[in-house]
């Protein structure tokens, strides 16, 4: 999976490869699909490998898929927050409490 590729696109290509293998008679076990999915994601998801691999005794394809999709949503949310905060101008606003010039009431 490339860094810019979405998890859904990666799942589609993985399922396509599995379908092609099964059409020529190769039996693909669910654990093989799960392991290929875990080890093929980009470096931004590398922190999930130990969690997914050693967290449970058996791995479910649906479970791993949902974890990767939620992590992708979290990454996109973080990126949008960073982009939005870059658009906000930070700094102290000056309200000109002390005006320079003559007072209208005292002259």
trRosetta pair geometry for C-beta under 8 A, 3 or more apart (Angstrom, degrees):
i j d omega theta_ij theta_ji phi_ij phi_ji
1 5 5.2 -137 -168 73 80 128
1 7 7.8 12 -146 -107 151 51
1 10 4.3 0 -106 -112 118 136
1 40 5.2 103 -7 138 92 87
1 41 5.1 -9 49 -118 140 43
1 42 5.6 -102 101 -36 97 80
2 5 4.3 99 56 -13 85 110
2 42 6.8 15 148 -74 21 121
3 42 4.6 122 -98 -138 58 156
3 43 7.3 -18 -99 30 102 87
3 44 6.9 97 -142 -6 86 114
5 9 5.2 -118 -173 82 92 126
5 10 5.5 104 131 -57 121 95
5 42 7.8 147 46 -34 90 121
6 9 4.7 96 59 7 83 101
6 10 7.0 -148 96 -4 44 88
6 72 6.7 86 -156 -167 74 149
7 10 5.5 -56 -148 39 34 114
7 11 6.2 38 152 -22 67 104
7 41 7.6 1 -108 -117 90 117
7 65 7.8 141 159 -157 119 67
7 68 4.9 163 -140 135 141 108
7 69 5.4 -157 93 -88 148 61
7 72 4.7 -128 -10 -40 125 151
8 11 5.7 -51 -146 35 30 112
8 12 6.5 33 152 -20 62 104
8 69 7.5 63 -59 -108 80 103
9 12 5.6 -53 -151 34 33 114
9 13 6.6 27 154 -14 65 103
10 13 5.9 -55 -148 38 32 106
10 14 6.2 32 153 -18 66 108
10 37 7.9 117 134 -136 112 80
10 40 7.2 170 -171 113 124 113
10 41 7.2 78 160 -100 169 76
11 14 5.6 -55 -144 39 31 112
11 15 6.1 29 158 -17 66 108
11 37 7.6 29 -101 -122 75 118
11 65 6.4 65 -107 -131 136 111
12 15 5.9 -55 -144 39 27 108
12 16 6.3 32 154 -22 62 107
13 16 5.4 -52 -148 34 33 116
13 17 6.5 35 154 -19 65 102
14 17 5.8 -53 -151 34 32 110
14 18 6.4 31 152 -17 65 106
14 33 7.0 110 159 -154 118 88
14 36 6.5 155 -142 114 119 119
14 37 6.2 51 -146 -86 169 87
14 40 7.5 155 -86 67 121 153
15 18 5.5 -52 -145 39 34 113
15 19 6.2 39 154 -22 66 104
16 19 5.7 -52 -147 35 30 112
16 20 6.5 31 154 -18 63 104
17 20 5.7 -54 -149 36 31 111
17 21 6.4 31 153 -18 65 106
18 21 5.7 -54 -148 37 32 112
18 22 6.3 27 155 -15 65 108
18 28 5.0 -125 -145 71 93 167
18 33 6.1 16 -92 -100 143 113
19 22 5.8 -57 -144 40 30 108
19 23 6.2 34 154 -25 64 106
20 23 5.7 -53 -147 31 30 114
20 24 6.9 14 159 -6 62 104
21 24 6.4 -68 -156 42 31 98
21 26 4.2 -64 173 67 91 124
21 28 5.5 82 96 -47 133 121
22 25 7.7 87 -170 -49 33 7
22 26 6.4 -93 -80 68 35 69
22 27 7.3 59 -113 -108 79 35
22 28 6.1 -81 -63 10 94 106
28 32 5.5 -121 -168 76 76 131
28 33 6.2 79 152 -53 114 96
29 32 4.7 98 61 -1 80 104
29 33 7.5 -148 97 -3 46 83
30 33 5.7 -53 -155 34 38 112
30 34 6.4 37 150 -19 69 105
30 60 7.9 -22 159 -138 128 44
30 61 5.7 -110 -165 -31 95 115
31 34 5.5 -53 -146 37 35 112
31 35 6.2 33 156 -17 68 106
31 59 6.4 103 -125 58 74 105
32 35 5.9 -54 -143 39 29 108
32 36 6.2 30 157 -18 64 108
33 36 5.9 -58 -147 38 28 110
33 37 6.3 28 154 -20 64 108
33 61 5.5 2 103 -102 121 125
34 37 5.7 -57 -150 36 29 112
34 38 6.3 28 154 -19 65 106
34 59 4.4 149 156 119 156 125
34 60 7.2 146 -97 105 138 10
34 61 5.2 -123 -75 -86 90 67
34 64 5.3 137 -145 1 91 154
35 38 5.7 -52 -144 35 33 110
35 39 6.1 11 164 -3 67 112
35 59 7.6 117 -56 70 67 156
36 39 6.4 -66 -139 47 25 96
36 40 5.7 14 167 -17 64 124
37 40 6.3 -66 -133 38 20 105
37 41 7.3 30 167 -38 57 100
37 61 7.2 112 5 -139 153 79
37 64 5.7 114 100 126 134 135
37 65 7.2 -54 -178 -75 157 72
37 68 7.3 -113 163 -29 110 154
38 41 7.1 -59 -167 6 25 106
38 48 7.7 -135 -145 111 84 98
38 49 5.9 110 171 -122 102 75
38 52 5.3 -164 -120 102 122 140
38 53 6.5 120 174 -65 157 90
38 59 7.8 -57 -41 -161 135 156
38 64 6.3 -81 -67 -153 90 138
39 49 7.3 68 -92 -120 57 118
41 45 4.1 -37 129 70 130 141
41 46 7.7 -166 93 -65 94 51
41 48 7.6 -3 72 58 147 123
41 68 6.5 -150 -88 -132 151 125
42 45 5.9 91 64 17 61 96
42 46 7.8 -79 122 -39 42 85
43 46 5.1 -16 -153 -23 50 122
44 75 6.4 67 153 -119 132 147
45 48 5.2 -36 177 22 79 120
45 49 7.8 102 130 -39 77 80
45 68 6.7 23 -144 -131 145 90
45 71 6.2 98 -120 122 97 145
46 49 5.8 -24 -167 -7 52 116
47 50 7.7 -50 -176 30 44 95
47 51 7.4 34 139 -6 66 117
48 51 5.2 -68 -156 47 51 115
48 52 5.5 41 153 -19 86 111
48 67 6.7 149 -161 142 134 119
48 68 7.3 144 121 -91 167 71
48 71 6.2 -55 -66 -81 144 165
49 52 6.2 -63 -141 41 24 102
49 53 5.8 12 167 -12 65 117
50 53 5.9 -62 -132 44 27 105
50 54 5.6 -22 -174 23 68 115
51 54 7.4 -69 -119 52 10 78
51 55 5.3 24 178 -44 53 127
52 55 6.4 -37 -112 17 13 117
52 59 6.9 58 168 -124 87 120
52 64 5.8 70 -152 -117 130 96
52 67 6.5 169 -92 92 110 158
53 59 7.7 -25 -116 -74 40 134
56 59 6.5 136 77 -80 112 57
56 63 8.0 -12 26 127 159 160
59 63 6.9 -141 -169 67 59 121
59 64 6.1 31 -179 -46 105 121
60 63 3.8 84 69 4 103 110
60 64 6.7 -179 85 -7 54 82
61 64 6.0 -57 -147 39 30 107
61 65 6.1 32 154 -21 65 111
62 65 5.7 -56 -145 38 28 114
62 66 6.3 25 158 -17 64 107
63 66 6.1 -57 -148 37 26 106
63 67 6.4 26 154 -18 62 108
64 67 5.7 -55 -149 36 32 113
64 68 6.3 28 155 -16 66 107
65 68 6.0 -59 -148 38 28 107
65 69 6.3 26 155 -17 65 109
66 69 5.7 -54 -143 39 32 111
66 70 6.3 29 159 -17 66 106
67 70 6.1 -57 -147 38 28 106
67 71 6.3 27 154 -18 63 109
68 71 5.6 -55 -145 38 31 112
68 72 6.4 35 154 -22 65 103
69 72 5.6 -51 -148 33 32 113
69 73 6.6 33 152 -18 63 103
70 73 5.6 -50 -150 35 36 113
70 74 6.4 39 150 -21 65 104
71 74 5.5 -51 -148 35 34 114
71 75 6.5 37 151 -20 65 102
72 75 5.7 -51 -149 34 33 112
72 76 6.4 31 153 -17 65 105
73 76 5.8 -55 -147 38 32 110
73 77 6.3 35 153 -21 65 106
74 77 5.7 -53 -147 36 31 113
74 78 6.4 31 154 -19 63 105
75 78 5.8 -55 -149 35 31 110
75 79 6.4 31 153 -19 65 105
76 79 5.6 -52 -147 35 34 112
76 80 6.4 31 155 -18 66 104
77 80 5.9 -55 -147 36 31 108
77 81 6.5 33 153 -20 64 104
78 81 5.7 -53 -150 34 33 112
78 82 6.5 33 152 -18 65 104
79 82 5.7 -55 -151 36 33 110
79 83 6.3 31 153 -17 66 106
80 83 5.6 -52 -144 39 34 111
80 84 6.1 34 156 -18 67 107
81 84 5.8 -55 -143 40 29 108
81 85 6.2 25 158 -16 65 108
82 85 5.9 -56 -144 39 28 107
82 86 6.5 33 153 -24 62 105
83 86 5.7 -53 -152 30 32 114
83 87 6.9 32 150 -22 62 103
84 87 5.7 -54 -157 29 37 113
84 88 7.1 37 149 -23 65 100
85 88 5.7 -47 -153 25 43 113
96 99 6.0 55 159 -84 105 72
102 107 6.4 -39 -180 159 118 33
103 106 4.5 29 84 42 130 92
103 107 6.7 -2 72 30 82 23
